[in-house]
Amino acid sequence: TLAISGGASSLMKLDSLGNPIWQSVVEGGSVTKIKTDNAGNIIVIGKAGTVIKYRFNGIVTDSLGLSSSSTTNDFIMKGNSAGQCLWMTYFANHFTNGGGLTDFAFDTANNIYITGNFELQVYFNSVDNTTSSCTNSGLSLYGSKLYVVKYDTAGMLKWIVSGSSSAPIDNTSSEAIAVDSNGDIYITGTKYVDPVNSYKMTLKNSNGT
């Protein structure tokens, strides 16, 4: 990806010799990562304002309205190998000190697993505009908490797992994710460590168990 002026990012596909095949632009957002799945589709994630537009061959082919009441928005876009946008959706983050998605991975069926961090609340949207959320209601009201979410290949949210520690200030975060051939998920990041007390980290699914 190549950042360009005006709050946009450029996506470009090159052949094995470095020759350009196609170029597109994500307007209203800053792409932070791009990966390809097992079918050759591309997934990009990044930060966004209140509107994302995807411009291919100079024409806006897709657009997405994002939350205007959140602290920040993260977006996810899936495209095919020809550069055409297949779908877009977003996360709305509410925090005071930090949050947002950090990494993503695929399983063998090309489902998408996304990890990131939230402080107060984060809303996860599907392509059909249904919404689910993680809300911090424990003792650790400040500091980051981690989440892992699964989306299917069509951009529908399947489940949410969130975590926090029993420490008075949490600072538990996820930075990277991987999925093996069995569908097992691995995450890594940082956890608040107190030199005197021992605090446990708890993972919960969307129904609180």
Summary of the structure (lengths in Angstrom):
residues: 209
radius of gyration: 17.7
end to end distance: 39.3
largest distance: 59.2
contacts: 656
relative contact order: 0.12
helix: 0%
strand: 60%
